[in-house]
Amino acid sequence: MRIRLDPWPVDIEGGQLTLDPFDGTLIDIETPRWAAIPARPIPRQLSTVQVVDGKRRMEGRVFVEDDHGNVGMGGFGAYVVGAVSLCPHGSRAAELLDVRAMRVLAHAPALKLDPTSLSPRDPHSGTLLYHPVPTDSADPMAPLHRLQALMLDAEQTLSHGYASLVPTEETDDREALTSLTLQDGTLRRGGATLGGAVVGYVKTMQTQYLSADRVGLLSELKPGERTPILHMKSETGRSTRFTWYVRLSGAAFYQHPMSGVMRLEMYAPPEPDFLPPTVREVANLSGTLLGRLGSHAHKDPRAPQNLIPTAALEQAMGRSMGSADLVTRRIRAHIAGLQGVA
């Protein structure tokens, strides 16, 4: 018997080893030779890297009746997105660019609600304002799904606001890449219309995109090495991406061989007839860049995929949402006030 540890923490649902099959299509766009590509140095002209992440929190699931007698499920929730700017060459300290927080009352679509203000007894502690947002269904889990979608949309808008342009036609696009944006997670559908050099980095692998004869390369990658770039089209054909895998660090002897491997993606046109040089340049430098930004196991249980800037950003976003216990008390006090309970 042979046993290897799943490198992801035990409280993460699914870990990294339970992979669903991919029903879309993958086409070789960079080279038909399926072999490791070595790490390349980061160009000197790339002076700024933005790391964008989001965080959401469901603060209370509620049963709501509006002023017209309609009833349904809802949920008080908060989400926040933020960005960190850093120099990939280490010439300056990382800088917190932006943290944007929002509170919503996600509710069943039939309800008609006004914004809900939770005022404290002590005015110095601030007012919590929840904006009503309808969900797509009356399902009890719909408020949580709506909150997640709002966070992802805000994350995408923020990341594309910082992004440099990537040409979409086969022209001379050798203009120096001076700025790059890393977005935690997969890229949202429709974001390609916004343009920009945005790279989605997928920390937890949940889908097996590669065929059986190719997946073995992921275990053989050395730190900094990557796979060739592929053109990926979803099973519905509604989203297309350039994608590749890169190894941040070697796997310990007791870990699964894919520990330390991350999948990256960038927006792609529907037809795989052109690989923009900028995409190739980003892929070439990705191993070196992410190897520098990767976290360490003695500091972060999600190492190395949970990047150091991301971990710091998560702390800032958590502070912006406030104490979960205090918010829960505020919600209970508000409901008690509506019921006339002192």
RODO-2510 file (C-alpha; in nm, 4 decimals, decimal comma):
residues 342
     n   res          X          Y          Z
     1     m     0,0000     0,0000     0,0000
     2     r     0,1169     0,3534    -0,0821
     3     i    -0,0232     0,6624     0,0897
     4     r     0,0373     1,0284     0,0068
     5     l    -0,1010     1,3353     0,1820
     6     d    -0,3379     1,5697     0,0029
     7     p    -0,1451     1,9000     0,0368
     8     w    -0,4624     2,1066     0,0972
     9     p    -0,5966     2,1545     0,4546
    10     v    -0,8463     1,8933     0,5703
    11     d    -1,1251     2,1507     0,6159
    12     i    -1,1214     2,2439     0,2444
    13     e    -1,4027     2,0555     0,0731
    14     g    -1,2741     1,8192    -0,1924
    15     g    -0,9065     1,9013    -0,1380
    16     q    -0,7019     1,8814    -0,4556
    17     l    -0,7258     1,5139    -0,5351
    18     t    -1,0926     1,4684    -0,6250
    19     l    -1,0961     1,5834    -0,9878
    20     d    -1,4026     1,5984    -1,2125
    21     p    -1,3617     1,5107    -1,5827
    22     f    -1,3530     1,7913    -1,8404
    23     d    -1,6033     1,7666    -2,1250
    24     g    -1,4758     2,0619    -2,3285
    25     t    -1,1917     2,0730    -2,5800
    26     l    -0,8193     2,1405    -2,5454
    27     i    -0,6031     2,2264    -2,8456
    28     d    -0,2265     2,2700    -2,8677
    29     i    -0,1714     2,6384    -2,9425
    30     e     0,1935     2,6922    -2,8501
    31     t     0,3592     2,3674    -2,9557
    32     p     0,2499     2,0093    -3,0258
    33     r     0,5427     1,8802    -2,8186
    34     w     0,4112     1,8015    -2,4709
    35     a     0,7150     1,8609    -2,2504
    36     a     0,8248     2,0865    -1,9655
    37     i     0,9278     2,4411    -2,0543
    38     p     1,1939     2,5924    -1,8250
    39     a     1,1474     2,9062    -1,6191
    40     r     1,2501     3,2388    -1,7706
    41     p     1,3649     3,5531    -1,5905
    42     i     1,1209     3,8359    -1,5231
    43     p     1,1768     4,1174    -1,7761
    44     r     1,3113     4,4381    -1,6254
    45     q     1,0332     4,6420    -1,7860
    46     l     0,7693     4,4543    -1,5845
    47     s     0,7683     4,6917    -1,2891
    48     t     0,4261     4,6377    -1,1308
    49     v     0,2218     4,3324    -1,0372
    50     q    -0,1241     4,3690    -0,8866
    51     v    -0,2706     4,0815    -0,6875
    52     v    -0,6510     4,0906    -0,6562
    53     d    -0,8608     3,8769    -0,4248
    54     g    -1,2074     3,8676    -0,2727
    55     k    -1,3669     3,7413     0,0453
    56     r    -1,7313     3,6855     0,1370
    57     r    -1,9161     3,6044     0,4576
    58     m    -2,2758     3,5027     0,5186
    59     e    -2,3691     3,6757     0,8431
    60     g    -2,7192     3,5459     0,9009
    61     r    -2,9786     3,3382     0,7172
    62     v    -3,3283     3,4816     0,7707
    63     f    -3,6938     3,4267     0,6875
    64     v    -3,8383     3,7496     0,5474
    65     e    -4,1899     3,8860     0,5059
    66     d    -4,2208     4,2113     0,3121
    67     d    -4,4832     4,4855     0,3557
    68     h    -4,7025     4,3227     0,0900
    69     g    -4,7280     3,9888     0,2660
    70     n    -4,4778     3,8074     0,0428
    71     v    -4,2509     3,5639     0,2246
    72     g    -3,9219     3,3949     0,1375
    73     m    -3,5698     3,3113     0,2437
    74     g    -3,2913     3,5670     0,2631
    75     g    -2,9497     3,6240     0,4073
    76     f    -2,7451     3,9090     0,5524
    77     g    -2,4026     3,8925     0,3916
    78     a    -2,0869     4,0900     0,3291
    79     y    -1,8216     4,0738     0,0629
    80     v    -1,5008     4,2632     0,0075
    81     v    -1,2453     4,2819    -0,2732
    82     g    -0,8985     4,4262    -0,2576
    83     a    -0,5706     4,4659    -0,4413
    84     v    -0,2023     4,4720    -0,3505
    85     s     0,0656     4,6288    -0,5707
    86     l     0,4216     4,4997    -0,5640
    87     c     0,7428     4,5112    -0,7608
    88     p     0,8316     4,1653    -0,8971
    89     h     1,2012     4,2503    -0,8640
    90     g     1,1717     4,3375    -0,4943
    91     s     1,2811     4,6986    -0,5348
    92     r     0,9986     4,8380    -0,3203
    93     a     0,7655     4,7258    -0,0469
    94     a     0,4219     4,5902    -0,1347
    95     e     0,1412     4,8459    -0,1144
    96     l    -0,2239     4,7940    -0,0292
    97     l    -0,4057     4,9611    -0,3197
    98     d    -0,7715     4,9207    -0,2482
    99     v    -1,0209     4,7436    -0,0235
   100     r    -1,3889     4,7739    -0,1153
   101     a    -1,6535     4,6274     0,1144
   102     m    -2,0263     4,5912     0,0601
   103     r    -2,3134     4,4493     0,2645
   104     v    -2,6227     4,2987     0,1028
   105     l    -2,9500     4,1430     0,2040
   106     a    -2,9904     3,8724    -0,0591
   107     h    -3,3519     3,7644    -0,0779
   108     a    -3,6034     3,5530    -0,2693
   109     p    -3,7031     3,7165    -0,6016
   110     a    -4,0690     3,7731    -0,5047
   111     l    -3,9868     4,0037    -0,2135
   112     k    -3,9928     4,3851    -0,2257
   113     l    -3,7444     4,5172     0,0291
   114     d    -3,5862     4,8495     0,1173
   115     p    -3,2244     4,8901     0,2318
   116     t    -3,1841     4,7701     0,5889
   117     s    -2,9905     4,9884     0,8308
   118     l    -2,8654     4,8295     1,1519
   119     s    -2,7925     5,1187     1,3847
   120     p    -2,6005     5,0482     1,7058
   121     r    -2,6825     5,1735     2,0515
   122     d    -2,3413     5,3394     2,0527
   123     p    -2,3342     5,5712     1,7475
   124     h    -1,9532     5,5728     1,7480
   125     s    -1,9430     5,2100     1,6315
   126     g    -2,1070     5,2923     1,2978
   127     t    -2,4140     5,1842     1,1057
   128     l    -2,4351     4,8677     0,8988
   129     l    -2,6285     4,9240     0,5752
   130     y    -2,7473     4,6182     0,3814
   131     h    -2,8629     4,6732     0,0232
   132     p    -3,1412     4,4398    -0,0965
   133     v    -3,0407     4,2130    -0,3843
   134     p    -3,2824     3,9564    -0,5333
   135     t    -3,1664     3,6019    -0,5951
   136     d    -3,2440     3,3873    -0,8985
   137     s    -3,4632     3,1412    -0,7108
   138     a    -3,6340     3,0716    -0,3810
   139     d    -3,3858     2,7950    -0,2976
   140     p    -3,2552     2,8272     0,0626
   141     m    -2,8952     2,8302    -0,0674
   142     a    -2,9661     3,0999    -0,3269
   143     p    -2,8637     3,3920    -0,0994
   144     l    -2,5198     3,2380    -0,0457
   145     h    -2,4776     3,1738    -0,4182
   146     r    -2,5826     3,5316    -0,4963
   147     l    -2,3323     3,6671    -0,2458
   148     q    -2,0571     3,4598    -0,4063
   149     a    -2,1494     3,5844    -0,7537
   150     l    -2,1486     3,9477    -0,6419
   151     m    -1,8044     3,9059    -0,4905
   152     l    -1,6652     3,7446    -0,8060
   153     d    -1,8100     4,0190    -1,0269
   154     a    -1,6590     4,2898    -0,8058
   155     e    -1,3259     4,1067    -0,8034
   156     q    -1,3210     4,0898    -1,1819
   157     t    -1,4120     4,4584    -1,2207
   158     l    -1,1319     4,5569    -0,9845
   159     s    -0,8698     4,3368    -1,1519
   160     h    -0,9518     4,4606    -1,5016
   161     g    -0,9328     4,8182    -1,3813
   162     y    -0,5625     4,7697    -1,3155
   163     a    -0,4815     4,5599    -1,6229
   164     s    -0,2604     4,6453    -1,9182
   165     l    -0,4027     4,5828    -2,2644
   166     v    -0,3395     4,2645    -2,4635
   167     p    -0,3856     4,2835    -2,8429
   168     t    -0,6661     4,0622    -2,9731
   169     e    -0,5455     4,0472    -3,3343
   170     e    -0,2312     3,9112    -3,4956
   171     t    -0,0347     4,2321    -3,5065
   172     d     0,3009     4,3407    -3,3748
   173     d     0,2300     4,3582    -3,0034
   174     r     0,5860     4,3766    -2,8819
   175     e     0,5145     4,6773    -2,6716
   176     a     0,6777     4,6106    -2,3360
   177     l     0,4585     4,4484    -2,0728
   178     t     0,4994     4,6859    -1,7794
   179     s     0,2088     4,5761    -1,5611
   180     l     0,0416     4,2427    -1,4842
   181     t    -0,2644     4,1611    -1,2749
   182     l    -0,3049     3,8304    -1,0905
   183     q    -0,6629     3,7415    -0,9981
   184     d    -0,7323     3,4706    -0,7447
   185     g    -0,9470     3,1989    -0,9058
   186     t    -1,0813     3,1381    -1,2521
   187     l    -1,1648     3,4271    -1,4834
   188     r    -1,5313     3,5169    -1,5118
   189     r    -1,7219     3,4644    -1,8344
   190     g    -1,7628     3,7856    -2,0311
   191     g    -1,4557     3,9543    -1,8863
   192     a    -1,2708     3,9273    -2,2169
   193     t    -1,4697     4,2256    -2,3410
   194     l    -1,2972     4,4348    -2,0739
   195     g    -0,9544     4,3513    -2,2135
   196     g    -0,6355     4,3535    -2,0127
   197     a    -0,3411     4,1393    -1,9071
   198     v    -0,5219     3,9522    -1,6311
   199     v    -0,4089     3,6078    -1,5203
   200     g    -0,6421     3,3887    -1,3207
   201     y    -0,4524     3,1555    -1,0882
   202     v    -0,6397     2,8466    -0,9729
   203     k    -0,5083     2,7216    -0,6399
   204     t    -0,7367     2,4209    -0,5905
   205     m    -0,7666     2,1797    -0,8808
   206     q    -1,1192     2,0449    -0,9101
   207     t    -1,1272     1,9459    -1,2781
   208     q    -0,8993     1,7113    -1,4714
   209     y    -0,8429     1,8970    -1,7973
   210     l    -0,5562     1,6856    -1,9277
   211     s    -0,5848     1,3446    -2,0891
   212     a    -0,4354     1,0378    -1,9216
   213     d    -0,1299     1,0401    -2,1473
   214     r    -0,0485     1,4029    -2,0572
   215     v    -0,1350     1,4441    -1,6907
   216     g     0,1854     1,2695    -1,5821
   217     l     0,3895     1,5730    -1,6858
   218     l     0,2446     1,7712    -1,3947
   219     s     0,4161     1,5419    -1,1437
   220     e     0,7460     1,5677    -1,3334
   221     l     0,7623     1,9482    -1,3480
   222     k     1,0520     2,1045    -1,1584
   223     p     1,0072     2,4312    -0,9625
   224     g     0,9505     2,7160    -1,2099
   225     e     0,8810     2,4886    -1,5053
   226     r     0,5504     2,4994    -1,6916
   227     t     0,3542     2,3045    -1,9458
   228     p     0,2926     2,4340    -2,2985
   229     i     0,0007     2,6732    -2,3410
   230     l    -0,3299     2,5184    -2,4483
   231     h    -0,6442     2,6702    -2,5952
   232     m    -0,9388     2,5586    -2,3841
   233     k    -1,3067     2,5768    -2,4796
   234     s    -1,5776     2,4924    -2,2278
   235     e    -1,8259     2,2130    -2,2933
   236     t    -2,0904     2,4744    -2,3763
   237     g    -1,8534     2,6686    -2,6010
   238     r    -1,9420     2,9907    -2,4208
   239     s    -1,5993     3,0517    -2,2676
   240     t    -1,2489     3,0123    -2,4096
   241     r    -0,9164     3,0451    -2,2320
   242     f    -0,5436     3,0101    -2,2802
   243     t    -0,4276     2,7846    -1,9985
   244     w    -0,1101     2,6235    -1,8680
   245     y     0,0239     2,4640    -1,5501
   246     v     0,3265     2,5756    -1,3502
   247     r     0,5063     2,4318    -1,0495
   248     l     0,5846     2,6703    -0,7638
   249     s     0,7859     2,4320    -0,5451
   250     g     0,8790     2,0677    -0,5169
   251     a     0,6529     1,8211    -0,3388
   252     a     0,7731     1,6705    -0,0132
   253     f     0,8190     1,2938    -0,0109
   254     y     0,4980     1,2459     0,1870
   255     q     0,2813     1,4639    -0,0397
   256     h     0,0944     1,3924    -0,3583
   257     p     0,3218     1,4586    -0,6599
   258     m     0,0940     1,7405    -0,7806
   259     s     0,1506     1,9395    -0,4623
   260     g     0,2804     2,2849    -0,5543
   261     v     0,1263     2,2826    -0,9045
   262     m    -0,1031     2,5684    -1,0065
   263     r    -0,3156     2,6196    -1,3168
   264     l    -0,3109     2,9621    -1,4845
   265     e    -0,5435     3,1062    -1,7460
   266     m    -0,5885     3,4139    -1,9627
   267     y    -0,8734     3,5185    -2,1910
   268     a    -0,8652     3,3775    -2,5440
   269     p    -1,0596     3,4349    -2,8663
   270     p    -1,3148     3,1688    -2,9626
   271     e    -1,1006     3,0202    -3,2415
   272     p    -0,7465     2,8968    -3,1649
   273     d    -0,5650     3,0494    -3,4618
   274     f    -0,3353     3,2942    -3,2846
   275     l    -0,1288     3,2953    -2,9660
   276     p    -0,0575     3,6577    -2,8650
   277     p     0,3132     3,7064    -2,7846
   278     t     0,2063     3,8770    -2,4611
   279     v     0,0386     3,5556    -2,3422
   280     r     0,3538     3,3594    -2,4184
   281     e     0,5614     3,6204    -2,2345
   282     v     0,3364     3,5994    -1,9285
   283     a     0,3545     3,2203    -1,9331
   284     n     0,7347     3,2300    -1,9615
   285     l     0,7762     3,4515    -1,6566
   286     s     0,4971     3,2910    -1,4506
   287     g     0,7127     3,0202    -1,2961
   288     t     0,9769     3,2618    -1,1712
   289     l     0,7220     3,5178    -1,0492
   290     l     0,4943     3,2744    -0,8662
   291     g     0,7907     3,0911    -0,7198
   292     r     0,8905     3,4174    -0,5506
   293     l     0,5373     3,4934    -0,4324
   294     g     0,4514     3,1433    -0,3095
   295     s     0,3890     3,0993     0,0620
   296     h     0,5668     2,8587     0,2979
   297     a     0,4171     2,5675     0,4869
   298     h     0,5338     2,6816     0,8325
   299     k     0,3406     3,0087     0,7841
   300     d     0,0409     2,9068     0,5742
   301     p    -0,1262     2,5624     0,5568
   302     r    -0,2303     2,6407     0,1978
   303     a     0,1306     2,6840     0,0848
   304     p     0,2674     2,7370    -0,1677
   305     q    -0,0427     2,8118    -0,3779
   306     n    -0,1824     3,0730    -0,1389
   307     l     0,0474     3,3556    -0,2419
   308     i     0,2101     3,5721     0,0248
   309     p     0,0403     3,8940    -0,1009
   310     t    -0,2941     3,7114    -0,1005
   311     a    -0,2549     3,6047     0,2610
   312     a    -0,1772     3,9626     0,3666
   313     l    -0,4693     4,0926     0,1622
   314     e    -0,7051     3,8421     0,3261
   315     q    -0,6188     3,9879     0,6660
   316     a    -0,6955     4,3427     0,5492
   317     m    -1,0248     4,2311     0,3946
   318     g    -1,1219     4,0481     0,7111
   319     r    -1,0685     4,3638     0,9143
   320     s    -1,2843     4,5661     0,6752
   321     m    -1,5795     4,3317     0,7323
   322     g    -1,5523     4,3667     1,1089
   323     s    -1,6005     4,1126     1,3847
   324     a    -1,8429     3,8380     1,2836
   325     d    -1,9603     3,8006     1,6448
   326     l    -2,0397     4,1702     1,6797
   327     v    -2,2224     4,1772     1,3467
   328     t    -2,4301     3,8746     1,4480
   329     r    -2,5278     4,0495     1,7716
   330     r    -2,6274     4,3587     1,5737
   331     i    -2,8503     4,1504     1,3457
   332     r    -3,0172     3,9831     1,6429
   333     a    -3,0747     4,3190     1,8115
   334     h    -3,2285     4,4562     1,4916
   335     i    -3,4680     4,1607     1,4622
   336     a    -3,5581     4,1943     1,8298
   337     g    -3,6380     4,5609     1,7722
   338     l    -3,8687     4,4725     1,4833
   339     q    -4,0506     4,2305     1,7110
   340     g    -4,0818     4,4915     1,9864
   341     v    -3,8519     4,2993     2,2176
   342     a    -3,6409     4,5159     2,4428
***
